[in-house]
Structure formats: C-alpha cells, structure tokens
C-alpha cells in the first residue's frame, strides 16, 4: 500500500512545531453603545424602505442573528407582544 492507507502513525507529525504560531481567532465583537445604536437607526429610517428598516430594527434591538430573525413568525410577536 504505497498510498499510506493502513499505515500506523507512530509519532505526532506536528509535535515539534512552535507554540507561538498565529491562531485563527475570531475578532472580538464590539456592540454599539446606546447612543450609537440610536444614531444608526435614525439614519436607517432615512435610507431604507419600511420593510428593510423593520428587519434592521429587529436585528439591532434584539441581537438576533439573521437566521433567527428569519425564523420568526407573526404569531411569535403578536401573541406575546414581545419577540
């Protein structure tokens, strides 16, 4: 088997690599301050059509991800009067 399948690896091939290699860490999230969010939404009302503004407002005020907000249904909001 010259392709290496079925061979036993007797040692960790990366054991000698340096511990100070760069890591792929996600950037830290810096949420908007209340006044920044207020200014952002005020500007959004001027630039977006009502449906897009509503989507933006829900995402910004709840912290939901797009997929979570996409899963919302009218009953999720109307019945409890909350999201």
LUMGU-501406 format. One record per residue (C-alpha): residue in three letters; x, y, z. Coordinates in pm, whole numbers, plus 50000, padded with zeros to 5 digits. Layout:
N
ALAXYZ
...
END
This chain:
83
UNK500005000050000
UNK502095028749874
UNK499355054749925
UNK499765054050304
UNK496385039250380
UNK496615013850658
UNK499975026150789
UNK500345033651158
UNK501455068551257
UNK503985062751534
UNK504535098951638
UNK502705131851622
UNK503985148351300
UNK503395183451434
UNK504755178451786
UNK507855199751721
UNK506005230051584
UNK506275261751782
UNK503515271152026
UNK503695307351915
UNK502125301551574
UNK499375326051482
UNK495905314251577
UNK492755319651378
UNK490765337051647
UNK487535354651563
UNK487665392151613
UNK486185404951936
UNK482645417751896
UNK482215453851997
UNK478495461152031
UNK477255496151963
UNK476695519252257
UNK473105530652312
UNK473695564752150
UNK475465548651853
UNK472555524751801
UNK470085553551823
UNK472035573151561
UNK472345542351339
UNK468605535551348
UNK467795572351290
UNK469915571850976
UNK468415538650870
UNK464915553750873
UNK466085578850612
UNK467845554050385
UNK465835521850400
UNK462365513050284
UNK459985504150571
UNK460355466250538
UNK464165467750539
UNK464095492250829
UNK461895468651030
UNK464295439750967
UNK467255461651065
UNK465455474051376
UNK464615438751495
UNK468155426351441
UNK469735456851606
UNK467455458351908
UNK467275421151984
UNK470775409551894
UNK469295381451688
UNK471225366551401
UNK469695367951054
UNK468765330951066
UNK466995335251399
UNK465035365351279
UNK464175347350954
UNK462535320151163
UNK460215344851336
UNK456535342751252
UNK453795368351310
UNK452435347351597
UNK455815348151771
UNK455475385551809
UNK451725392551816
UNK450665367152078
UNK453185377252341
UNK453635413252223
UNK457345406052256
UNK459955389052045
END
